[in-house]
Amino acid sequence: MLRSSMTYNYKSHKIVAVIADNLEPWQAMNVLGHMAVSLGAHKDDMLMGRDTLLDKEGVAHKGIARFGFIIKKGTTSHIAETISQARTIADLTLIDFPRDMLDTRHDDELAQSIQSKSDAELEYLGVLLYGSTDAVNSLTQSYVLYN
């Protein structure tokens, strides 16, 4: 679907991913990539801008999210606290990434690993939050930018 006019407040919502600060670069990119794919799969009607962007030669380019996407870093314990707090906020999309997602190879193995643990036993390597800017900022303002 081609959306020709996009009048909206681009600052009303935001996306912030927080990645554990003790990961190797390849691990951090893996965590971020999987969380971003999950957000796309669970998107709402507001997340995406135009489906297709056409350049002056008519070549089509896939559209991107309407809202800013910020990457930050923090400790695994701080990420776990943020996840716990985020679960109490309505209308906030929360995608978490337990270490089990790196340590397993197959979706069935992952499901079994997660099912065998309590939430307190999970080590969270990342979280991605999408929602109103105020809600997301309230949970992520203490984190520093990923560099």
N, C-alpha and C positions, 0 to 999 in steps of 0.2 A: 504494500500500500504506500503510495506517495503522499506525504503530507506537505502541502505547498506552503502553508503559512504556520509559523510556529511562534505564537505570542504566549509567553509564559515568563515567570520570574525564575531565572536560572539560579538565583541564590536561595530559593525557598527550600531546596533539598540538597543533600550532598552524599557522597560515598566516601567513607574512610576505611582503609584497611590498615590494621596494625599487625606487624610481623615481629616475631620474637627476635630479640637482638643477639641471640647466641647461635644463629644459624649460618651455615656456609651460604655463599651467594646462590648456588644452584638450588639449595633447599628453600631459601626465601622466595626465589622466583617460582618454584613449584607450588609452594603454599599460596602465593598471590594468584598464580594462574588458575589453580583449581577453585579458589574462592570466587574469582571473577566469572568463570564459566558457570558456577552455581548461581550467582546473582542473575546472570542472563537467563538461565533456565527458570528462575523463580520471579522474574520481573513483573512489575505492575504496568499499567497503561501509561504511567508518567515517565518511566525511566528512559526510554529511547527517544531520540530525536527523529529525524527523517530516516526512513528505511534505506533510501538510496540517495546519494549525492552525485550529481552529474557535473563533470568538468565541461569546459567550453567545446571540447571535441565530442561530447556525448558519452564519454567513458564513465561507467557506473562505479561508484565507490560505496562500500557499506557504511551506513551511518553509525554514529556512536551515541553514548549516553548524553542526555541533555545537561547533566549536572556535573560539577567538579568531582574528581576522583583523586583523593589525597592518600599518600602512602606514609605511614609513620612506623615507629618501632618502639618496643618496650619489653619488659621482662615477662616471662611466662606467668608469673604470679599476678602481675598487674593485668595481663590479658584475661586471665581467669576471673578476676574481680569484675572487669568490664563486661564480660559475657554474662555473669550472674546479674549484674545491674540491668543490662540490656533486655534480659528476658522479662523484666517487669514493665517495660515501656511498650504500650500498644502502638500499632502502625509503624513499627520499626522492623526492617528486614535484618535479621541476624544470621550470619553464616560463620560457623566456627570451624576450626581446623585442629583436631587433636593429633598428637604425634603418631597415633595409630595409622593415620592416613599416609604418612611417609613410610612407615615400617612394614606395611602389608603390600601385597602384590595384586590381589584379586578382590573384587568387591565382596564376594562371599566371606573371604578371610577377614576383610575389614569389618563387615557387619558382626561377625563372630567375636572379634577382638573388642569392639565397642560394647557389645552386649554383655561381655564378661566383666565389665568394670562399672563402678559407680562414677557419677560425675566428678566427685572429689579425687578419684584416682586418675582421671584423664589429665595429660599435660597438653595444654593448648599452645600451639605454635603460631596461631593467627586468628584474627577475627575480622570480618568485614561487616560494616554497618551501613545501611542505606535508609534514609528517612528525612524528616524535617531537619533543617540545619541546626535549629536549637537543640533538638534531641541528640543528634549525632555529636555536636560540639560539647554538650554536657558530659558525654562519656569519653571524649577523645582529646579534650583540650590540654590535658597534662602530658600527653605523649609528644615526643620530638619527631621531626621529619626524618624519614629514612634517607640515609645518604650512603 
